[in-house]
């Protein structure tokens, strides 16, 4: 028997996975604790031990009742349907921590949320990224199989699927898009030689053909004749959006930035192919959101900022221009640490309206040629804590079940585990014994946190929080009022205590270049320790040296 957790209806037909009344995922009596994927409701640091991944499978397609189209009546071209490609991945940390950069924030959704119709297109729980064909008949998607990805094409009406790239053909695959005529699927990939390039393959399968452009982020013009793509140079900090012909020839720099100003990966062509939407960043805007939208015109080489909101983060594959030309859709966050939501941004005034109705993470966007169907990937991550008596993950024991999201684990000197968890409804710092007992919440200000670390004397916990542009805080291990340690740095990360506990080393991004800094535990002025691009500091056992990763000059 299965029960709907929302309305309480029970079903004896075990083949049903969704409630026929409200579309909620049904729960079987013997699977209450299993992770699941759901449709829209109606209302860190890597450890030394291995990380195991378990994929939770579902196999149903569900449709919620259709609401009114949310576009204004004068612009309405039929109701908009959002296809949800669900992902449910359980991350199991064996003995140490998993640190995840999103989501962090617990801000409530805006009140202005127009009605939409939602249809689930896959439910296997393995889809990483997807794109809908221009005519809306096919879905191209990346499926995670172990540590590899495969590329499949599904005929939406019949639910039949053809695998056009087997897992393991490439080291990694990203940025899946259909050609404007629907005959090809384009994607960016890294081959076995660690070389990145754009490829295209026939929609129903064949040998992938390379397009000689070394990038993992690109967009096709509306007629397929041009490719806009992202390039960066970490040594000089220059970032750029390039434009080339569809065969990779005649590449030229369209928009670029360096040091405190930069260009983000991700772009979208206007329906007429005469303009390109790009993402600009500026460190000088900190602690306010650093990203803004701008429109580049290839004909006259001009760049004009789009009005409206600034953004904290925009998904590189989450930008599409509506075929009508008067809207842009984004998968983005406006507030540091918020979940990735879908926004409709009017053009050219830049007014943004959220169209998702919950706090799930939505990644990637794809739209049909008539603008009535939009596809995105919904991510639901549940993670637990596993502890192993040695470095063999097979000996690990689950001490904290994966009913919520848990990450950023750190050992205290007395053998307890400090971690971030959302089990209380917000992402707070917790502590527990190594066997999972004595779970105690240390912070309770409902502001998201990341990368907790415990001082050598076991009295203080430090962590990062997105307040005022993401800063470093400390709090007594027994609880109390948090105190800010670092201010004014851009994107500090990877904190590490000195062996005497007097200093904290971390990396940050001044003037667009990542460097190592240290600051007294009592707070004060940060001291730069490296000039080369460097990250992830670690003190030697005697505290006299500091190791870090850095980018070699040659």
C-alpha positions as CSV (number, residue, x, y, z in Angstrom):
1,X,0.0,0.0,0.0
2,X,1.1,3.5,-0.8
3,X,0.1,6.8,0.9
4,X,0.1,10.4,-0.2
5,X,1.9,12.4,2.5
6,X,0.0,15.6,1.6
7,X,-3.7,14.6,1.4
8,X,-3.5,11.2,3.1
9,X,-5.1,9.1,0.3
10,X,-4.0,5.5,0.2
11,X,-3.5,3.3,-2.9
12,X,-3.4,-0.4,-3.2
13,X,-2.0,-0.3,-6.8
14,X,1.7,-0.4,-6.2
15,X,2.5,0.6,-9.8
16,X,1.3,4.2,-9.0
17,X,4.1,6.6,-7.9
18,X,2.1,9.9,-7.8
19,X,-1.1,10.9,-6.1
20,X,-3.9,11.2,-8.5
21,X,-5.4,14.2,-6.5
22,X,-2.4,16.5,-6.0
23,X,0.6,14.9,-7.8
24,X,2.6,14.3,-4.7
25,X,5.1,11.4,-4.6
26,X,3.5,8.4,-2.9
27,X,5.3,6.8,0.0
28,X,5.3,3.0,0.4
29,X,5.0,1.6,3.9
30,X,8.4,0.0,3.6
31,X,10.3,2.9,2.1
32,X,9.6,5.9,4.3
33,X,13.2,7.0,4.5
34,X,14.1,6.7,0.8
35,X,15.1,9.8,-1.1
36,X,12.7,10.8,-3.9
37,X,12.1,13.3,-6.6
38,X,9.0,15.6,-6.6
39,X,7.2,17.9,-8.9
40,X,6.5,21.6,-7.9
41,X,4.1,21.5,-4.9
42,X,0.8,23.3,-5.2
43,X,0.9,25.5,-2.3
44,X,33.0,21.2,0.8
45,X,36.0,20.3,1.7
46,X,36.8,16.9,0.1
47,X,37.9,14.4,2.6
48,X,40.7,11.9,2.4
49,X,38.4,8.9,2.4
50,X,36.4,8.0,-0.7
51,X,33.0,9.4,-1.4
52,X,30.3,7.0,-2.5
53,X,27.3,7.9,-4.7
54,X,24.0,6.2,-4.7
55,X,21.4,7.1,-7.4
56,X,17.7,6.8,-6.4
57,X,15.6,5.6,-9.3
58,X,12.0,6.5,-10.2
59,X,10.2,5.8,-13.5
60,X,7.0,7.9,-13.6
61,X,5.9,11.0,-15.5
62,X,3.3,13.2,-13.7
63,X,1.3,16.2,-14.8
64,X,-0.1,18.8,-12.4
65,X,-3.3,20.6,-13.2
66,X,-2.8,23.4,-15.8
67,X,-2.9,26.9,-14.4
68,X,-3.4,30.1,-16.3
69,X,-0.5,31.2,-18.5
70,X,1.5,33.8,-16.6
71,X,2.5,36.0,-19.6
72,X,0.5,39.2,-19.9
73,X,-2.6,38.8,-22.2
74,X,-1.1,41.0,-24.9
75,X,1.9,38.8,-25.2
76,X,0.3,35.4,-24.6
77,X,1.1,32.8,-27.1
78,X,-0.3,29.8,-25.3
79,X,0.3,28.5,-21.8
80,X,3.9,27.9,-20.7
81,X,4.7,24.4,-19.6
82,X,7.8,23.7,-17.6
83,X,9.3,20.3,-18.0
84,X,11.0,19.1,-14.9
85,X,13.9,16.7,-15.2
86,X,14.4,15.4,-11.7
87,X,17.6,14.4,-10.0
88,X,17.8,12.7,-6.6
89,X,21.3,11.9,-5.5
90,X,22.3,10.7,-2.1
91,X,25.9,11.7,-1.1
92,X,27.5,9.5,1.5
93,X,30.6,10.8,3.3
94,X,32.9,8.1,4.5
95,X,34.8,9.4,7.5
96,X,35.3,13.0,6.4
97,X,33.4,15.8,4.7
98,X,31.7,16.8,1.5
99,X,31.5,20.5,0.9
100,X,28.8,21.8,-1.5
101,X,28.6,25.4,-2.8
102,X,24.8,25.6,-3.2
103,X,22.3,26.1,-1.8
104,X,23.1,28.2,1.3
105,X,20.3,30.7,1.8
106,X,17.0,30.3,3.5
107,X,15.2,33.4,2.1
108,X,11.5,32.9,1.5
109,X,10.3,32.9,-2.1
110,X,8.9,36.2,-3.5
111,X,5.2,36.8,-3.2
112,X,4.8,37.4,-6.9
113,X,4.7,33.9,-8.4
114,X,2.5,33.5,-11.5
115,X,0.7,30.2,-12.2
116,X,2.4,27.7,-14.4
117,X,1.7,24.2,-15.7
118,X,4.4,21.6,-14.8
119,X,5.0,18.2,-16.4
120,X,7.6,15.7,-15.3
121,X,9.6,14.4,-18.3
122,X,11.9,12.0,-16.5
123,X,11.9,10.4,-13.1
124,X,14.9,8.1,-13.2
125,X,16.8,10.3,-10.8
126,X,19.9,10.1,-12.9
127,X,19.5,13.0,-15.3
128,X,22.3,15.6,-15.0
129,X,21.3,18.1,-17.8
130,X,18.7,18.3,-20.5
131,X,17.5,20.2,-23.6
132,X,14.2,20.2,-25.5
133,X,14.2,20.2,-29.3
134,X,12.9,23.3,-31.1
135,X,9.7,21.5,-32.1
136,X,9.2,20.2,-28.5
137,X,9.1,16.5,-29.7
138,X,12.5,15.3,-28.4
139,X,14.5,15.6,-25.2
140,X,18.3,15.3,-25.2
141,X,19.7,14.5,-21.7
142,X,22.8,13.5,-19.9
143,X,22.4,10.5,-17.7
144,X,24.9,9.8,-14.8
145,X,26.0,6.2,-14.8
146,X,28.5,5.7,-12.0
147,X,31.1,8.3,-12.5
148,X,30.5,8.7,-16.2
149,X,27.8,10.3,-18.3
150,X,25.9,9.1,-21.3
151,X,23.8,11.1,-23.8
152,X,20.3,10.0,-24.7
153,X,17.5,11.3,-26.8
154,X,13.9,10.7,-25.8
155,X,10.8,11.0,-27.9
156,X,8.6,12.8,-25.4
157,X,5.2,11.6,-26.8
158,X,6.1,7.9,-26.8
159,X,8.6,8.0,-23.9
160,X,11.0,5.9,-26.0
161,X,14.7,6.6,-25.7
162,X,17.8,6.1,-27.9
163,X,21.3,6.3,-26.4
164,X,23.5,8.3,-28.8
165,X,26.6,8.4,-26.7
166,X,27.6,5.6,-24.4
167,X,29.0,6.3,-20.9
168,X,32.8,6.6,-21.0
169,X,33.1,7.9,-24.5
170,X,34.2,11.2,-23.0
171,X,35.7,12.1,-19.6
172,X,33.0,14.7,-19.1
173,X,30.0,16.1,-21.1
174,X,28.2,19.4,-20.5
175,X,26.2,22.2,-22.2
176,X,23.7,20.1,-24.3
177,X,21.7,22.0,-26.9
178,X,19.8,21.2,-30.1
179,X,20.6,22.8,-33.4
180,X,17.9,25.2,-34.5
181,X,16.7,22.7,-37.2
182,X,16.6,19.9,-34.6
183,X,18.9,17.7,-36.7
184,X,21.8,17.7,-34.4
185,X,22.6,17.7,-30.7
186,X,25.6,19.9,-29.7
187,X,27.6,19.4,-26.5
188,X,30.9,20.4,-24.9
189,X,33.1,17.6,-23.7
190,X,36.5,16.6,-22.3
191,X,38.1,13.7,-24.1
192,X,40.4,11.0,-22.8
193,X,43.4,13.3,-23.4
194,X,41.9,16.0,-21.2
195,X,41.2,18.2,-24.2
196,X,38.0,20.1,-24.2
197,X,36.0,20.9,-27.4
198,X,32.5,21.4,-28.8
199,X,31.0,18.4,-30.6
200,X,27.8,17.7,-32.6
201,X,26.0,14.4,-33.2
202,X,23.0,13.5,-35.2
203,X,19.8,13.6,-33.1
204,X,19.2,9.9,-33.6
205,X,22.8,8.9,-33.2
206,X,26.0,8.6,-35.1
207,X,29.7,9.6,-34.8
208,X,30.2,12.8,-32.9
209,X,31.9,15.5,-35.0
210,X,34.3,18.0,-33.3
211,X,33.9,21.7,-33.7
212,X,37.5,23.0,-33.0
213,X,36.6,25.4,-30.1
214,X,38.2,24.7,-26.7
215,X,35.4,25.5,-24.3
216,X,32.8,24.0,-22.0
217,X,30.3,26.8,-22.2
218,X,28.7,28.0,-25.5
219,X,25.4,29.0,-27.2
220,X,24.2,28.8,-30.8
221,X,22.6,31.6,-32.7
222,X,19.0,31.3,-33.8
223,X,20.0,30.3,-37.3
224,X,22.9,28.1,-36.2
225,X,25.5,30.1,-38.1
226,X,27.3,31.5,-35.1
227,X,28.7,30.2,-31.8
228,X,29.3,32.3,-28.8
229,X,31.6,30.7,-26.3
230,X,33.6,31.4,-23.1
231,X,37.4,31.7,-22.7
232,X,39.5,32.5,-19.7
233,X,43.2,32.9,-18.9
234,X,43.8,32.3,-15.1
235,X,47.4,33.6,-15.5
236,X,46.3,37.1,-16.6
237,X,42.8,36.9,-15.1
238,X,41.3,37.8,-18.4
239,X,37.8,36.4,-19.2
240,X,36.0,36.8,-22.5
241,X,33.0,35.8,-24.6
242,X,34.2,34.9,-28.2
243,X,32.1,34.7,-31.3
244,X,32.9,32.3,-34.2
245,X,31.3,30.7,-37.3
246,X,29.5,27.4,-36.7
247,X,32.6,25.5,-37.9
248,X,34.9,27.3,-35.4
249,X,36.5,29.7,-37.9
250,X,36.8,33.5,-37.8
251,X,36.8,33.6,-34.0
252,X,36.9,37.1,-32.5
253,X,36.7,38.6,-29.0
254,X,33.2,40.1,-28.3
255,X,33.3,41.1,-24.6
256,X,36.1,40.8,-22.1
257,X,37.1,41.7,-18.6
258,X,40.2,41.5,-16.4
259,X,41.1,41.8,-12.7
260,X,38.2,43.4,-10.8
261,X,35.8,43.3,-13.7
262,X,35.1,40.0,-15.6
263,X,32.8,38.2,-17.9
264,X,31.0,35.0,-16.7
265,X,30.5,31.9,-18.7
266,X,27.0,31.6,-20.3
267,X,25.3,33.6,-23.0
268,X,22.1,33.7,-25.0
269,X,21.4,34.9,-28.6
270,X,18.4,37.1,-29.4
271,X,15.8,35.5,-31.7
272,X,16.9,37.6,-34.6
273,X,20.6,36.8,-34.0
274,X,21.5,40.5,-33.8
275,X,22.2,40.7,-30.0
276,X,23.9,38.5,-27.5
277,X,23.0,38.5,-23.8
278,X,26.2,38.2,-21.6
279,X,26.9,38.2,-17.8
280,X,29.3,40.9,-16.4
281,X,30.9,40.9,-13.0
282,X,32.4,43.6,-10.9
283,X,34.2,43.1,-7.5
284,X,33.6,46.8,-6.7
285,X,30.0,46.0,-6.1
286,X,30.7,43.9,-3.0
287,X,29.1,43.2,-0.7
288,X,26.1,43.7,-3.0
289,X,25.5,41.1,-5.8
290,X,28.3,41.4,-8.3
291,X,26.7,40.1,-11.5
292,X,24.6,42.1,-14.0
293,X,23.2,41.4,-17.5
294,X,24.4,43.2,-20.6
295,X,23.5,43.1,-24.3
296,X,26.3,42.9,-26.9
297,X,25.6,43.9,-30.6
298,X,28.0,42.2,-33.0
299,X,27.1,44.6,-35.9
300,X,28.5,47.7,-34.1
301,X,30.6,46.0,-31.4
302,X,28.6,47.9,-28.7
303,X,27.8,46.7,-25.2
304,X,24.8,48.1,-23.2
305,X,23.9,47.1,-19.6
306,X,20.4,45.7,-19.1
307,X,18.5,47.5,-16.4
308,X,16.9,45.9,-13.4
309,X,18.3,43.6,-10.7
310,X,21.8,42.5,-10.1
311,X,22.5,38.8,-9.4
312,X,24.6,36.8,-7.1
313,X,24.9,33.8,-9.3
314,X,23.6,32.8,-12.8
315,X,23.8,29.2,-14.0
316,X,26.0,29.1,-17.2
317,X,23.5,26.8,-18.9
318,X,20.5,28.6,-17.4
319,X,20.0,31.4,-19.9
320,X,17.5,31.4,-22.8
321,X,15.9,34.2,-24.8
322,X,12.2,33.8,-25.4
323,X,11.4,33.5,-29.2
324,X,9.1,36.6,-28.8
325,X,12.2,38.6,-27.9
326,X,10.5,40.4,-24.9
327,X,11.6,38.0,-22.2
328,X,14.8,36.3,-21.0
329,X,14.6,33.3,-18.7
330,X,17.3,32.7,-16.1
331,X,18.3,30.0,-13.6
332,X,19.8,32.2,-11.0
333,X,20.0,33.6,-7.5
334,X,19.7,37.3,-6.5
335,X,20.8,36.8,-2.9
336,X,24.1,35.2,-1.8
337,X,23.4,31.6,-0.8
338,X,19.9,31.4,-2.2
339,X,18.7,28.3,-4.1
340,X,18.8,28.4,-7.9
341,X,15.4,29.5,-9.0
342,X,13.9,30.3,-12.4
343,X,13.3,33.9,-13.3
344,X,11.5,35.7,-16.2
345,X,13.4,38.9,-17.0
346,X,11.6,41.4,-19.2
347,X,13.6,43.0,-22.1
348,X,14.9,45.6,-22.2
349,X,14.0,47.0,-18.8
350,X,15.3,44.0,-16.8
351,X,12.4,43.6,-14.4
352,X,12.7,40.1,-12.9
353,X,9.8,37.8,-11.7
354,X,10.3,34.4,-10.1
355,X,8.3,31.7,-11.8
356,X,9.2,28.7,-9.6
357,X,7.2,28.0,-6.4
358,X,9.5,26.3,-4.0
359,X,13.1,26.2,-2.6
360,X,14.4,23.4,-4.9
361,X,17.5,23.9,-7.0
362,X,16.8,24.4,-10.7
363,X,19.7,24.1,-13.2
364,X,19.8,24.6,-16.9
365,X,17.1,25.9,-19.2
366,X,16.0,25.1,-22.7
367,X,13.0,26.5,-24.6
368,X,11.0,25.5,-27.7
369,X,10.9,27.6,-30.9
370,X,7.3,28.7,-30.1
371,X,8.2,29.7,-26.5
372,X,5.4,27.6,-24.9
373,X,7.6,25.0,-23.3
374,X,10.6,25.4,-21.0
375,X,12.7,22.5,-19.7
376,X,14.8,22.6,-16.5
377,X,16.5,20.1,-14.2
378,X,15.3,19.9,-10.6
379,X,17.9,18.8,-8.1
380,X,17.0,17.3,-4.7
381,X,20.1,16.3,-2.7
382,X,20.0,14.2,0.5
383,X,23.2,13.5,2.2
384,X,24.2,11.5,5.3
385,X,27.4,11.1,7.4
386,X,29.3,7.8,7.4
387,X,32.4,7.2,9.6
388,X,35.0,4.6,8.9
389,X,37.6,3.3,11.5
390,X,40.2,3.3,8.7
391,X,40.5,4.7,5.2
392,X,38.5,1.9,3.6
393,X,35.0,3.2,2.7
394,X,33.7,-0.4,2.8
395,X,34.2,-0.3,6.5
396,X,32.2,2.9,7.0
397,X,29.1,3.0,9.2
398,X,26.2,5.4,8.7
399,X,26.0,7.6,11.8
400,X,23.6,10.3,10.4
401,X,20.9,9.1,7.9
402,X,20.5,11.1,4.7
403,X,17.0,12.6,5.5
404,X,18.2,16.1,4.9
405,X,21.2,17.8,3.4
406,X,24.5,17.7,5.4
407,X,28.0,18.8,4.3
408,X,31.2,20.5,5.4
409,X,32.4,18.0,8.0
410,X,35.3,18.8,10.4
411,X,36.8,16.8,13.3
412,X,37.2,18.5,16.7
413,X,40.2,17.7,18.9
414,X,38.1,15.5,21.2
415,X,36.9,13.3,18.3
416,X,33.5,14.9,17.7
417,X,32.2,15.9,14.3
418,X,31.2,19.5,13.4
419,X,29.0,19.8,10.3
420,X,26.5,21.9,8.4
421,X,22.9,20.6,8.2
422,X,19.5,21.8,7.3
423,X,17.7,19.3,9.6
424,X,16.3,22.2,11.7
425,X,14.9,24.0,8.6
426,X,17.9,26.2,8.0
427,X,21.5,25.6,7.2
428,X,23.2,25.7,10.6
429,X,26.3,24.5,12.3
430,X,25.9,21.3,14.4
431,X,28.1,19.0,16.4
432,X,27.8,15.3,17.3
433,X,29.8,12.4,18.6
434,X,31.6,10.1,16.1
435,X,28.8,7.5,16.6
436,X,26.1,10.0,15.7
437,X,24.9,10.6,19.3
438,X,24.6,13.9,21.0
439,X,23.5,15.9,18.0
440,X,23.5,19.6,19.1
441,X,22.9,22.7,17.1
442,X,25.6,25.4,17.6
443,X,24.1,28.3,15.6
444,X,20.5,29.4,15.2
445,X,20.4,32.6,13.2
446,X,18.8,31.1,10.0
447,X,21.7,32.4,7.9
448,X,23.3,29.7,5.7
449,X,26.8,28.6,6.5
450,X,29.7,26.6,4.9
451,X,33.1,25.1,5.7
452,X,33.1,24.8,9.5
453,X,36.5,24.2,11.1
454,X,37.4,23.7,14.8
455,X,40.3,25.5,16.6
456,X,43.2,23.4,17.9
457,X,42.0,24.0,21.5
458,X,38.5,22.8,20.6
459,X,36.8,26.0,21.9
460,X,35.9,27.8,18.7
461,X,34.3,27.0,15.4
462,X,34.8,29.1,12.3
463,X,32.7,29.1,9.2
464,X,31.8,31.2,6.1
465,X,28.4,32.9,5.7
466,X,27.1,34.9,2.8
467,X,26.3,38.0,4.9
468,X,27.8,41.2,3.3
469,X,29.3,39.3,0.4
470,X,30.4,36.1,2.1
471,X,32.6,36.5,5.2
472,X,34.4,34.5,7.9
473,X,32.8,34.1,11.3
474,X,33.6,32.4,14.6
475,X,31.3,31.1,17.4
476,X,32.0,29.2,20.7
477,X,31.7,25.5,20.2
478,X,29.1,25.4,22.9
479,X,27.0,28.0,21.1
480,X,26.6,31.7,21.4
481,X,26.7,34.9,19.3
482,X,28.8,34.7,16.1
483,X,31.5,37.2,15.6
484,X,32.8,38.4,12.2
485,X,36.6,37.8,11.6
486,X,37.2,38.9,8.0
487,X,35.5,41.8,6.1
488,X,36.1,43.2,2.7
489,X,37.5,40.2,1.0
490,X,36.0,38.8,-2.2
491,X,34.9,35.2,-2.0
492,X,37.0,33.9,0.9
493,X,37.2,30.1,1.1
494,X,39.1,27.1,2.5
495,X,39.8,28.3,6.0
496,X,42.6,26.6,8.0
497,X,43.7,27.2,11.6
498,X,47.4,27.6,12.4
499,X,48.7,24.9,14.7
500,X,48.8,27.4,17.7
501,X,45.3,28.5,16.9
502,X,46.3,32.2,16.6
503,X,45.8,32.6,12.9
504,X,43.4,31.5,10.2
505,X,44.7,31.1,6.6
506,X,42.2,31.3,3.7
507,X,42.1,32.0,0.0
508,X,40.3,35.0,-1.5
509,X,39.9,36.8,-4.9
510,X,41.3,40.4,-4.8
511,X,41.5,42.0,-8.2
512,X,40.3,38.9,-9.9
513,X,43.3,36.7,-8.8
514,X,43.0,34.0,-6.1
515,X,45.6,34.4,-3.3
516,X,46.3,33.0,0.2
517,X,45.8,35.3,3.2
518,X,45.9,35.0,7.0
519,X,44.1,36.9,9.7
520,X,44.4,36.7,13.5
521,X,41.6,34.7,15.2
522,X,40.8,37.8,17.1
523,X,40.1,39.6,13.8
524,X,41.8,42.5,12.2
525,X,43.7,43.2,9.0
526,X,44.3,40.3,6.5
527,X,47.9,39.7,5.4
528,X,48.6,38.4,1.9
529,X,50.9,35.4,1.9
530,X,51.1,34.5,-1.8
531,X,51.4,36.5,-5.0
532,X,50.9,33.6,-7.5
533,X,47.3,32.4,-8.1
534,X,46.9,29.9,-5.2
535,X,44.2,28.2,-3.1
536,X,43.5,25.7,-0.3
537,X,46.1,26.5,2.3
538,X,47.3,23.9,4.8
539,X,49.8,24.4,7.7
540,X,52.6,22.0,8.3
541,X,52.6,19.9,11.6
542,X,55.1,22.2,13.2
543,X,53.3,25.3,11.9
544,X,56.4,26.8,10.2
545,X,55.3,26.2,6.6
546,X,52.1,26.5,4.6
547,X,51.3,24.3,1.6
548,X,48.8,25.3,-1.1
549,X,47.8,24.7,-4.7
550,X,49.0,27.3,-7.2
551,X,48.8,27.8,-11.0
552,X,52.2,27.2,-12.6
553,X,53.4,29.9,-15.0
554,X,54.4,27.4,-17.7
